[in-house]
Amino acid sequence: MAILQESNKEIKNSCDHKNASHPKELKINMQNRLHRIEGQIRGVSRMIDNDTYCDGILHQILAIESALDGVKKTLLEAHIKGCVLDQIQKGKNSVIDELLITMKKMMK
């Protein structure tokens, strides 16, 4: 989230209901995280192929979930500070209900 916090002053997302344009630094940050997660998932697959002890595999899965949570939180923050704010400023307050539904799903 450091990338997002550094550019907090000027998050210039261009959003409509179907598309968003995020700052380049945010995209790079999220893509790098996702590439690492892909590697972790491939590693878990290899662990299963090699009959690695279950506890070790479970710990790796927990690490993957934590990494995905980081991406999720970063994107949620960008969404609120960019897309949601942009829609509210355009008078499209229905975006608040959409955000609440998404947040409820995230909390399950």
N, CA, C and O atoms as CSV, one atom per row, in Angstrom:
chain,resi,resn,atom,element,x,y,z
A,1,MET,N,N,0.809,-1.191,0.000
A,1,MET,CA,C,0.000,0.000,0.000
A,1,MET,C,C,0.855,1.258,0.000
A,1,MET,O,O,0.328,2.362,-0.139
A,2,ALA,N,N,2.154,1.109,0.152
A,2,ALA,CA,C,3.034,2.267,0.176
A,2,ALA,C,C,2.957,3.047,-1.124
A,2,ALA,O,O,2.959,4.278,-1.114
A,3,ILE,N,N,2.890,2.335,-2.247
A,3,ILE,CA,C,2.795,3.001,-3.544
A,3,ILE,C,C,1.551,3.868,-3.572
A,3,ILE,O,O,1.594,5.015,-4.017
A,4,LEU,N,N,0.451,3.321,-3.100
A,4,LEU,CA,C,-0.804,4.066,-3.107
A,4,LEU,C,C,-0.739,5.243,-2.153
A,4,LEU,O,O,-1.213,6.332,-2.478
A,5,GLN,N,N,-0.165,5.040,-0.990
A,5,GLN,CA,C,-0.082,6.121,-0.016
A,5,GLN,C,C,0.788,7.255,-0.525
A,5,GLN,O,O,0.490,8.424,-0.277
A,6,GLU,N,N,1.868,6.923,-1.241
A,6,GLU,CA,C,2.743,7.964,-1.779
A,6,GLU,C,C,2.020,8.816,-2.810
A,6,GLU,O,O,2.251,10.022,-2.899
A,7,SER,N,N,1.145,8.191,-3.587
A,7,SER,CA,C,0.448,8.937,-4.630
A,7,SER,C,C,-0.957,9.331,-4.202
A,7,SER,O,O,-1.778,9.705,-5.040
A,8,ASN,N,N,-1.241,9.251,-2.912
A,8,ASN,CA,C,-2.550,9.568,-2.366
A,8,ASN,C,C,-3.067,10.933,-2.785
A,8,ASN,O,O,-4.262,11.095,-3.033
A,9,LYS,N,N,-2.193,11.902,-2.866
A,9,LYS,CA,C,-2.607,13.272,-3.147
A,9,LYS,C,C,-3.305,13.385,-4.492
A,9,LYS,O,O,-4.262,14.143,-4.648
A,10,GLU,N,N,-2.820,12.630,-5.449
A,10,GLU,CA,C,-3.316,12.774,-6.814
A,10,GLU,C,C,-3.656,11.433,-7.429
A,10,GLU,O,O,-3.023,11.033,-8.406
A,11,ILE,N,N,-4.627,10.731,-6.895
A,11,ILE,CA,C,-5.072,9.501,-7.539
A,11,ILE,C,C,-6.031,9.922,-8.639
A,11,ILE,O,O,-7.161,10.336,-8.377
A,12,LYS,N,N,-5.569,9.810,-9.849
A,12,LYS,CA,C,-6.348,10.258,-10.992
A,12,LYS,C,C,-6.908,9.045,-11.730
A,12,LYS,O,O,-6.466,8.721,-12.833
A,13,ASN,N,N,-7.863,8.391,-11.127
A,13,ASN,CA,C,-8.506,7.272,-11.790
A,13,ASN,C,C,-9.619,7.819,-12.663
A,13,ASN,O,O,-10.393,8.682,-12.247
A,14,SER,N,N,-9.683,7.312,-13.861
A,14,SER,CA,C,-10.784,7.625,-14.737
A,14,SER,C,C,-11.712,6.422,-14.689
A,14,SER,O,O,-11.374,5.358,-15.207
A,15,CYS,N,N,-12.872,6.578,-14.077
A,15,CYS,CA,C,-13.738,5.434,-13.836
A,15,CYS,C,C,-15.128,5.663,-14.401
A,15,CYS,O,O,-15.663,6.770,-14.357
A,16,ASP,N,N,-15.687,4.612,-14.920
A,16,ASP,CA,C,-17.114,4.563,-15.161
A,16,ASP,C,C,-17.580,3.223,-14.600
A,16,ASP,O,O,-16.808,2.552,-13.916
A,17,HIS,N,N,-18.775,2.828,-14.860
A,17,HIS,CA,C,-19.299,1.628,-14.207
A,17,HIS,C,C,-18.580,0.358,-14.650
A,17,HIS,O,O,-18.606,-0.634,-13.921
A,18,LYS,N,N,-17.950,0.352,-15.796
A,18,LYS,CA,C,-17.337,-0.870,-16.316
A,18,LYS,C,C,-15.811,-0.826,-16.362
A,18,LYS,O,O,-15.177,-1.880,-16.409
A,19,ASN,N,N,-15.217,0.336,-16.351
A,19,ASN,CA,C,-13.776,0.445,-16.531
A,19,ASN,C,C,-13.154,1.396,-15.522
A,19,ASN,O,O,-13.808,2.289,-14.984
A,20,ALA,N,N,-11.859,1.172,-15.283
A,20,ALA,CA,C,-11.096,2.069,-14.415
A,20,ALA,C,C,-9.698,2.199,-14.993
A,20,ALA,O,O,-9.173,1.265,-15.598
A,21,SER,N,N,-9.117,3.341,-14.804
A,21,SER,CA,C,-7.742,3.569,-15.227
A,21,SER,C,C,-6.955,3.961,-13.995
A,21,SER,O,O,-7.135,5.050,-13.449
A,22,HIS,N,N,-6.069,3.054,-13.553
A,22,HIS,CA,C,-5.310,3.283,-12.325
A,22,HIS,C,C,-3.924,3.839,-12.638
A,22,HIS,O,O,-3.406,3.647,-13.738
A,23,PRO,N,N,-3.326,4.529,-11.667
A,23,PRO,CA,C,-1.969,5.056,-11.863
A,23,PRO,C,C,-0.993,3.924,-12.202
A,23,PRO,O,O,-1.135,2.802,-11.716
A,24,LYS,N,N,-0.019,4.233,-13.029
A,24,LYS,CA,C,0.950,3.242,-13.491
A,24,LYS,C,C,1.652,2.546,-12.324
A,24,LYS,O,O,1.851,1.332,-12.358
A,25,GLU,N,N,2.029,3.306,-11.290
A,25,GLU,CA,C,2.744,2.724,-10.144
A,25,GLU,C,C,1.884,1.682,-9.441
A,25,GLU,O,O,2.390,0.646,-9.010
A,26,LEU,N,N,0.589,1.951,-9.324
A,26,LEU,CA,C,-0.327,1.016,-8.680
A,26,LEU,C,C,-0.435,-0.266,-9.498
A,26,LEU,O,O,-0.395,-1.365,-8.945
A,27,LYS,N,N,-0.571,-0.125,-10.809
A,27,LYS,CA,C,-0.651,-1.301,-11.678
A,27,LYS,C,C,0.611,-2.144,-11.562
A,27,LYS,O,O,0.535,-3.366,-11.431
A,28,ILE,N,N,1.761,-1.501,-11.611
A,28,ILE,CA,C,3.030,-2.230,-11.512
A,28,ILE,C,C,3.119,-2.950,-10.171
A,28,ILE,O,O,3.506,-4.118,-10.116
A,29,ASN,N,N,2.765,-2.262,-9.101
A,29,ASN,CA,C,2.799,-2.857,-7.767
A,29,ASN,C,C,1.903,-4.088,-7.697
A,29,ASN,O,O,2.334,-5.135,-7.214
A,30,MET,N,N,0.677,-3.981,-8.166
A,30,MET,CA,C,-0.243,-5.112,-8.099
A,30,MET,C,C,0.199,-6.246,-9.008
A,30,MET,O,O,0.096,-7.412,-8.628
A,31,GLN,N,N,0.692,-5.927,-10.208
A,31,GLN,CA,C,1.168,-6.974,-11.121
A,31,GLN,C,C,2.359,-7.722,-10.528
A,31,GLN,O,O,2.438,-8.946,-10.630
A,32,ASN,N,N,3.285,-6.991,-9.909
A,32,ASN,CA,C,4.434,-7.646,-9.279
A,32,ASN,C,C,3.979,-8.589,-8.171
A,32,ASN,O,O,4.475,-9.710,-8.058
A,33,ARG,N,N,3.045,-8.137,-7.364
A,33,ARG,CA,C,2.522,-8.989,-6.292
A,33,ARG,C,C,1.853,-10.236,-6.869
A,33,ARG,O,O,2.057,-11.343,-6.371
A,34,LEU,N,N,1.058,-10.053,-7.915
A,34,LEU,CA,C,0.356,-11.186,-8.518
A,34,LEU,C,C,1.326,-12.178,-9.157
A,34,LEU,O,O,1.095,-13.386,-9.110
A,35,HIS,N,N,2.398,-11.682,-9.747
A,35,HIS,CA,C,3.403,-12.594,-10.321
A,35,HIS,C,C,4.072,-13.428,-9.226
A,35,HIS,O,O,4.331,-14.616,-9.415
A,36,ARG,N,N,4.350,-12.799,-8.078
A,36,ARG,CA,C,4.919,-13.554,-6.953
A,36,ARG,C,C,3.931,-14.607,-6.459
A,36,ARG,O,O,4.319,-15.727,-6.126
A,37,ILE,N,N,2.653,-14.239,-6.416
A,37,ILE,CA,C,1.625,-15.176,-5.971
A,37,ILE,C,C,1.531,-16.354,-6.944
A,37,ILE,O,O,1.385,-17.501,-6.522
A,38,GLU,N,N,1.616,-16.069,-8.241
A,38,GLU,CA,C,1.613,-17.151,-9.230
A,38,GLU,C,C,2.756,-18.127,-8.973
A,38,GLU,O,O,2.581,-19.342,-9.062
A,39,GLY,N,N,3.918,-17.586,-8.655
A,39,GLY,CA,C,5.064,-18.434,-8.340
A,39,GLY,C,C,4.824,-19.267,-7.095
A,39,GLY,O,O,5.196,-20.439,-7.042
A,40,GLN,N,N,4.202,-18.663,-6.097
A,40,GLN,CA,C,3.891,-19.397,-4.870
A,40,GLN,C,C,2.913,-20.544,-5.152
A,40,GLN,O,O,3.049,-21.634,-4.596
A,41,ILE,N,N,1.943,-20.292,-6.005
A,41,ILE,CA,C,0.962,-21.329,-6.340
A,41,ILE,C,C,1.637,-22.472,-7.091
A,41,ILE,O,O,1.358,-23.642,-6.826
A,42,ARG,N,N,2.522,-22.139,-8.026
A,42,ARG,CA,C,3.276,-23.192,-8.723
A,42,ARG,C,C,4.110,-23.995,-7.722
A,42,ARG,O,O,4.254,-25.210,-7.852
A,43,GLY,N,N,4.657,-23.296,-6.722
A,43,GLY,CA,C,5.442,-23.970,-5.689
A,43,GLY,C,C,4.596,-24.946,-4.888
A,43,GLY,O,O,5.047,-26.048,-4.575
A,44,VAL,N,N,3.380,-24.555,-4.556
A,44,VAL,CA,C,2.479,-25.443,-3.827
A,44,VAL,C,C,2.151,-26.668,-4.680
A,44,VAL,O,O,2.092,-27.788,-4.172
A,45,SER,N,N,1.941,-26.454,-5.956
A,45,SER,CA,C,1.665,-27.569,-6.859
A,45,SER,C,C,2.832,-28.562,-6.866
A,45,SER,O,O,2.628,-29.776,-6.835
A,46,ARG,N,N,4.056,-28.026,-6.906
A,46,ARG,CA,C,5.241,-28.894,-6.862
A,46,ARG,C,C,5.326,-29.627,-5.525
A,46,ARG,O,O,5.697,-30.800,-5.476
A,47,MET,N,N,4.981,-28.930,-4.442
A,47,MET,CA,C,5.000,-29.560,-3.124
A,47,MET,C,C,4.040,-30.754,-3.080
A,47,MET,O,O,4.357,-31.798,-2.511
A,48,ILE,N,N,2.881,-30.585,-3.680
A,48,ILE,CA,C,1.902,-31.673,-3.715
A,48,ILE,C,C,2.445,-32.822,-4.564
A,48,ILE,O,O,2.357,-33.985,-4.169
A,49,ASP,N,N,3.006,-32.495,-5.731
A,49,ASP,CA,C,3.601,-33.526,-6.589
A,49,ASP,C,C,4.701,-34.298,-5.868
A,49,ASP,O,O,4.864,-35.498,-6.087
A,50,ASN,N,N,5.452,-33.617,-5.013
A,50,ASN,CA,C,6.584,-34.231,-4.308
A,50,ASN,C,C,6.189,-34.836,-2.958
A,50,ASN,O,O,7.051,-35.225,-2.169
A,51,ASP,N,N,4.893,-34.911,-2.702
A,51,ASP,CA,C,4.393,-35.488,-1.453
A,51,ASP,C,C,4.964,-34.805,-0.218
A,51,ASP,O,O,5.310,-35.464,0.762
A,52,THR,N,N,5.060,-33.482,-0.273
A,52,THR,CA,C,5.531,-32.693,0.872
A,52,THR,C,C,4.532,-32.832,2.017
A,52,THR,O,O,3.328,-32.973,1.800
A,53,TYR,N,N,5.050,-32.790,3.220
A,53,TYR,CA,C,4.228,-32.888,4.422
A,53,TYR,C,C,3.126,-31.832,4.390
A,53,TYR,O,O,3.380,-30.665,4.089
A,54,CYS,N,N,1.907,-32.251,4.702
A,54,CYS,CA,C,0.712,-31.395,4.577
A,54,CYS,C,C,0.845,-30.062,5.311
A,54,CYS,O,O,0.420,-29.028,4.795
A,55,ASP,N,N,1.425,-30.076,6.498
A,55,ASP,CA,C,1.544,-28.860,7.282
A,55,ASP,C,C,2.337,-27.794,6.533
A,55,ASP,O,O,1.988,-26.614,6.580
A,56,GLY,N,N,3.389,-28.195,5.851
A,56,GLY,CA,C,4.187,-27.252,5.059
A,56,GLY,C,C,3.383,-26.645,3.917
A,56,GLY,O,O,3.490,-25.453,3.626
A,57,ILE,N,N,2.579,-27.486,3.277
A,57,ILE,CA,C,1.729,-26.999,2.179
A,57,ILE,C,C,0.694,-26.014,2.715
A,57,ILE,O,O,0.448,-24.971,2.108
A,58,LEU,N,N,0.094,-26.347,3.848
A,58,LEU,CA,C,-0.902,-25.455,4.436
A,58,LEU,C,C,-0.310,-24.097,4.782
A,58,LEU,O,O,-0.963,-23.070,4.600
A,59,HIS,N,N,0.916,-24.084,5.276
A,59,HIS,CA,C,1.576,-22.816,5.590
A,59,HIS,C,C,1.802,-21.986,4.325
A,59,HIS,O,O,1.657,-20.764,4.347
A,60,GLN,N,N,2.154,-22.643,3.238
A,60,GLN,CA,C,2.338,-21.925,1.978
A,60,GLN,C,C,1.011,-21.372,1.467
A,60,GLN,O,O,0.963,-20.266,0.930
A,61,ILE,N,N,-0.060,-22.137,1.631
A,61,ILE,CA,C,-1.386,-21.656,1.215
A,61,ILE,C,C,-1.797,-20.445,2.044
A,61,ILE,O,O,-2.378,-19.498,1.513
A,62,LEU,N,N,-1.499,-20.470,3.336
A,62,LEU,CA,C,-1.786,-19.303,4.178
A,62,LEU,C,C,-1.007,-18.076,3.709
A,62,LEU,O,O,-1.529,-16.961,3.720
A,63,ALA,N,N,0.239,-18.285,3.298
A,63,ALA,CA,C,1.046,-17.171,2.790
A,63,ALA,C,C,0.445,-16.615,1.501
A,63,ALA,O,O,0.451,-15.403,1.285
A,64,ILE,N,N,-0.067,-17.485,0.653
A,64,ILE,CA,C,-0.707,-17.050,-0.596
A,64,ILE,C,C,-1.960,-16.239,-0.290
A,64,ILE,O,O,-2.196,-15.189,-0.887
A,65,GLU,N,N,-2.761,-16.741,0.651
A,65,GLU,CA,C,-3.973,-16.010,1.031
A,65,GLU,C,C,-3.636,-14.635,1.589
A,65,GLU,O,O,-4.326,-13.658,1.297
A,66,SER,N,N,-2.595,-14.555,2.378
A,66,SER,CA,C,-2.165,-13.273,2.938
A,66,SER,C,C,-1.719,-12.322,1.829
A,66,SER,O,O,-2.042,-11.135,1.850
A,67,ALA,N,N,-0.981,-12.851,0.873
A,67,ALA,CA,C,-0.523,-12.026,-0.246
A,67,ALA,C,C,-1.704,-11.529,-1.074
A,67,ALA,O,O,-1.721,-10.371,-1.492
A,68,LEU,N,N,-2.683,-12.384,-1.311
A,68,LEU,CA,C,-3.886,-11.966,-2.040
A,68,LEU,C,C,-4.664,-10.910,-1.261
A,68,LEU,O,O,-5.211,-9.976,-1.848
A,69,ASP,N,N,-4.712,-11.061,0.066
A,69,ASP,CA,C,-5.365,-10.040,0.891
A,69,ASP,C,C,-4.685,-8.685,0.715
A,69,ASP,O,O,-5.355,-7.654,0.683
A,70,GLY,N,N,-3.367,-8.683,0.601
A,70,GLY,CA,C,-2.640,-7.434,0.382
A,70,GLY,C,C,-3.025,-6.774,-0.932
A,70,GLY,O,O,-3.219,-5.560,-0.991
A,71,VAL,N,N,-3.134,-7.576,-1.984
A,71,VAL,CA,C,-3.558,-7.047,-3.289
A,71,VAL,C,C,-4.989,-6.526,-3.180
A,71,VAL,O,O,-5.311,-5.456,-3.696
A,72,LYS,N,N,-5.832,-7.286,-2.509
A,72,LYS,CA,C,-7.237,-6.903,-2.354
A,72,LYS,C,C,-7.365,-5.573,-1.615
A,72,LYS,O,O,-8.135,-4.705,-2.028
A,73,LYS,N,N,-6.620,-5.410,-0.535
A,73,LYS,CA,C,-6.684,-4.167,0.242
A,73,LYS,C,C,-6.164,-2.981,-0.557
A,73,LYS,O,O,-6.723,-1.886,-0.487
A,74,THR,N,N,-5.100,-3.197,-1.312
A,74,THR,CA,C,-4.545,-2.128,-2.141
A,74,THR,C,C,-5.550,-1.691,-3.194
A,74,THR,O,O,-5.753,-0.497,-3.413
A,75,LEU,N,N,-6.182,-2.669,-3.845
A,75,LEU,CA,C,-7.156,-2.346,-4.881
A,75,LEU,C,C,-8.405,-1.701,-4.289
A,75,LEU,O,O,-8.968,-0.783,-4.885
A,76,LEU,N,N,-8.842,-2.173,-3.121
A,76,LEU,CA,C,-10.013,-1.566,-2.470
A,76,LEU,C,C,-9.742,-0.101,-2.131
A,76,LEU,O,O,-10.595,0.760,-2.348
A,77,GLU,N,N,-8.573,0.172,-1.607
A,77,GLU,CA,C,-8.231,1.557,-1.278
A,77,GLU,C,C,-8.228,2.432,-2.532
A,77,GLU,O,O,-8.749,3.547,-2.519
A,78,ALA,N,N,-7.644,1.924,-3.604
A,78,ALA,CA,C,-7.622,2.680,-4.862
A,78,ALA,C,C,-9.033,2.876,-5.393
A,78,ALA,O,O,-9.365,3.937,-5.921
A,79,HIS,N,N,-9.852,1.856,-5.250
A,79,HIS,CA,C,-11.235,1.934,-5.725
A,79,HIS,C,C,-12.007,3.017,-4.981
A,79,HIS,O,O,-12.716,3.817,-5.591
A,80,ILE,N,N,-11.865,3.035,-3.664
A,80,ILE,CA,C,-12.590,4.025,-2.856
A,80,ILE,C,C,-12.091,5.437,-3.149
A,80,ILE,O,O,-12.885,6.349,-3.380
A,81,LYS,N,N,-10.766,5.609,-3.138
A,81,LYS,CA,C,-10.194,6.946,-3.324
A,81,LYS,C,C,-10.253,7.428,-4.766
A,81,LYS,O,O,-10.118,8.623,-5.027
A,82,GLY,N,N,-10.451,6.520,-5.690
A,82,GLY,CA,C,-10.496,6.894,-7.095
A,82,GLY,C,C,-11.887,6.735,-7.673
A,82,GLY,O,O,-12.615,7.711,-7.852
A,83,CYS,N,N,-12.245,5.498,-7.962
A,83,CYS,CA,C,-13.495,5.203,-8.660
A,83,CYS,C,C,-14.736,5.656,-7.891
A,83,CYS,O,O,-15.598,6.339,-8.443
A,84,VAL,N,N,-14.827,5.272,-6.613
A,84,VAL,CA,C,-16.019,5.606,-5.829
A,84,VAL,C,C,-16.148,7.125,-5.683
A,84,VAL,O,O,-17.221,7.686,-5.905
A,85,LEU,N,N,-15.059,7.778,-5.311
A,85,LEU,CA,C,-15.082,9.230,-5.170
A,85,LEU,C,C,-15.472,9.905,-6.480
A,85,LEU,O,O,-16.260,10.850,-6.487
A,86,ASP,N,N,-14.920,9.418,-7.585
A,86,ASP,CA,C,-15.220,9.969,-8.904
A,86,ASP,C,C,-16.707,9.840,-9.220
A,86,ASP,O,O,-17.325,10.786,-9.709
A,87,GLN,N,N,-17.281,8.671,-8.940
A,87,GLN,CA,C,-18.703,8.446,-9.214
A,87,GLN,C,C,-19.595,9.326,-8.327
A,87,GLN,O,O,-20.600,9.864,-8.791
A,88,ILE,N,N,-19.224,9.467,-7.066
A,88,ILE,CA,C,-20.001,10.322,-6.152
A,88,ILE,C,C,-19.961,11.768,-6.629
A,88,ILE,O,O,-20.980,12.460,-6.616
A,89,GLN,N,N,-18.789,12.221,-7.048
A,89,GLN,CA,C,-18.670,13.598,-7.548
A,89,GLN,C,C,-19.497,13.822,-8.800
A,89,GLN,O,O,-19.898,14.949,-9.092
A,90,LYS,N,N,-19.754,12.748,-9.543
A,90,LYS,CA,C,-20.589,12.838,-10.743
A,90,LYS,C,C,-22.070,12.654,-10.408
A,90,LYS,O,O,-22.915,12.628,-11.303
A,91,GLY,N,N,-22.382,12.524,-9.104
A,91,GLY,CA,C,-23.768,12.383,-8.674
A,91,GLY,C,C,-24.300,10.964,-8.766
A,91,GLY,O,O,-25.504,10.748,-8.633
A,92,LYS,N,N,-23.431,10.001,-8.989
A,92,LYS,CA,C,-23.851,8.600,-9.120
A,92,LYS,C,C,-23.676,7.899,-7.770
A,92,LYS,O,O,-22.763,7.094,-7.583
A,93,ASN,N,N,-24.563,8.221,-6.845
A,93,ASN,CA,C,-24.458,7.709,-5.480
A,93,ASN,C,C,-24.762,6.227,-5.349
A,93,ASN,O,O,-24.529,5.646,-4.289
A,94,SER,N,N,-25.275,5.603,-6.397
A,94,SER,CA,C,-25.533,4.163,-6.354
A,94,SER,C,C,-24.229,3.374,-6.176
A,94,SER,O,O,-24.249,2.200,-5.807
A,95,VAL,N,N,-23.108,4.029,-6.442
A,95,VAL,CA,C,-21.815,3.378,-6.269
A,95,VAL,C,C,-21.575,3.014,-4.802
A,95,VAL,O,O,-20.813,2.093,-4.507
A,96,ILE,N,N,-22.223,3.736,-3.884
A,96,ILE,CA,C,-22.080,3.438,-2.449
A,96,ILE,C,C,-22.705,2.075,-2.136
A,96,ILE,O,O,-22.115,1.268,-1.419
A,97,ASP,N,N,-23.904,1.824,-2.679
A,97,ASP,CA,C,-24.536,0.519,-2.467
A,97,ASP,C,C,-23.696,-0.597,-3.072
A,97,ASP,O,O,-23.554,-1.667,-2.481
A,98,GLU,N,N,-23.147,-0.346,-4.241
A,98,GLU,CA,C,-22.272,-1.326,-4.899
A,98,GLU,C,C,-21.052,-1.624,-4.017
A,98,GLU,O,O,-20.671,-2.782,-3.850
A,99,LEU,N,N,-20.451,-0.580,-3.461
A,99,LEU,CA,C,-19.289,-0.739,-2.586
A,99,LEU,C,C,-19.652,-1.520,-1.335
A,99,LEU,O,O,-18.891,-2.386,-0.905
A,100,LEU,N,N,-20.799,-1.228,-0.747
A,100,LEU,CA,C,-21.226,-1.949,0.453
A,100,LEU,C,C,-21.432,-3.433,0.179
A,100,LEU,O,O,-21.065,-4.268,1.005
A,101,ILE,N,N,-22.004,-3.768,-0.947
A,101,ILE,CA,C,-22.188,-5.173,-1.329
A,101,ILE,C,C,-20.828,-5.856,-1.467
A,101,ILE,O,O,-20.628,-6.967,-0.976
A,102,THR,N,N,-19.909,-5.186,-2.132
A,102,THR,CA,C,-18.567,-5.742,-2.311
A,102,THR,C,C,-17.872,-5.952,-0.977
A,102,THR,O,O,-17.250,-6.989,-0.748
A,103,MET,N,N,-17.981,-4.960,-0.095
A,103,MET,CA,C,-17.323,-5.073,1.218
A,103,MET,C,C,-17.936,-6.193,2.057
A,103,MET,O,O,-17.217,-6.885,2.777
A,104,LYS,N,N,-19.256,-6.378,1.973
A,104,LYS,CA,C,-19.889,-7.494,2.698
A,104,LYS,C,C,-19.357,-8.824,2.208
A,104,LYS,O,O,-19.106,-9.728,3.005
A,105,LYS,N,N,-19.183,-8.948,0.894
A,105,LYS,CA,C,-18.635,-10.190,0.317
A,105,LYS,C,C,-17.194,-10.399,0.782
A,105,LYS,O,O,-16.779,-11.531,1.032
A,106,MET,N,N,-16.443,-9.327,0.896
A,106,MET,CA,C,-15.047,-9.422,1.311
A,106,MET,C,C,-14.917,-9.841,2.776
A,106,MET,O,O,-13.910,-10.431,3.168
A,107,MET,N,N,-15.925,-9.540,3.573
A,107,MET,CA,C,-15.860,-9.829,5.010
A,107,MET,C,C,-16.298,-11.243,5.361
A,107,MET,O,O,-16.191,-11.643,6.520
A,108,LYS,N,N,-16.775,-11.992,4.417
A,108,LYS,CA,C,-17.238,-13.374,4.697
A,108,LYS,C,C,-16.067,-14.268,5.003
A,108,LYS,O,O,-16.250,-15.457,5.263
